[in-house]
Amino acid sequence: MQARRNADDPLVRQAAAAGAFVHTRLPMKTPNEPSQSLAPTGTLRAAINFGNPVLAQRDGVTGEPRGVSVDLANELGRRTNLPVRFVTFDAAGKVFDALQSDAWDVAFLAIDPARATQMLFTPPYVLIEGGYMVRSDSPLQRINDVDRPNVRITVANKSAYGLYLTRTLTHAQIVGAPTGEQAIELFLRDGYDVAAGVRIPLVRFAAQHRDVRVLEGRFMVIEQAMATPGGREVALKYLSSFIEEMKENGFIARALERSGQFDAKVAPLARQATR
């Protein structure tokens, strides 16, 4: 199964270099203090982002959320004896904005410095790639070709890859859309040069549309983590240990496989960075 990778994988090496976390195996039930910090209302409100189909999808029959982030939220609720309520969004930027209205207790988002000013992140649990999609007849052939004057790139507003490109590109123009799906629609409809996004769904889209192609390689590694609102340090400590155990015992790899995300990569254990 492709979800499990060894330490020689370049994505694994990059994430392992990001920092170490000392892992403590969790008991099946937790004392009151972590539960109160995790869910002050008594219900664990889990933000689920359908804008990233690697992490969450709608069930084709019931419409209910499914995927690795849903499985993690349910397991967290089981271990803490907390009822789980899903709060769903169609874009990561909307998850971030909902933090201001105290809409959720845990979320599944990519680690980003702009987001870290208002929320706390665990070590990453899944690594995905940011990629570029262009028209089949585009003169752009390589990742490094994109950052040029007059190149216009559509992105989802406040997405991890959009925030990253805004910080790092010096010549190309970033054009935002409310969601990743709408960014692709904008790219196709209005003649923009590039659509940026999570590489796996871009590749799947291009396989069904002959008029577009995805450039080889990636412009970033996107580290997906669990997040909790700022100030909840007790919750963060518990969540970080939880994520490390879920990586180590194969829970995340199995969840990715069940939801058909065979190309997603489980992040390495954070303590591997100290070896």
Secondary structure, DSSP 4 states (H G I P E B T S, - for coil): -TT---TTSHHHHHHHTT------PPPSS--HHHHHHH-TTSSEEEEEETT-TTT-EE-TTT--EESHHHHHHHHHHHHHT--EEEEEESSHHHHHHHGGGT--SEEEEE--TTGGGTEEEPPPSEEEEEEEEEETT-S--SGGGSSSTT-EEEEETT-HHHHHHHHH-SSSEEEEESSHHHHHHHHHHHT-SEEEEEHHHHHHHHHT-TTEEE-SS-SEEEEEEEEEETT-HHHHHHHHHHHHHHHHTTHHHHHHHHTT-TT-EEPPPGGGGG-
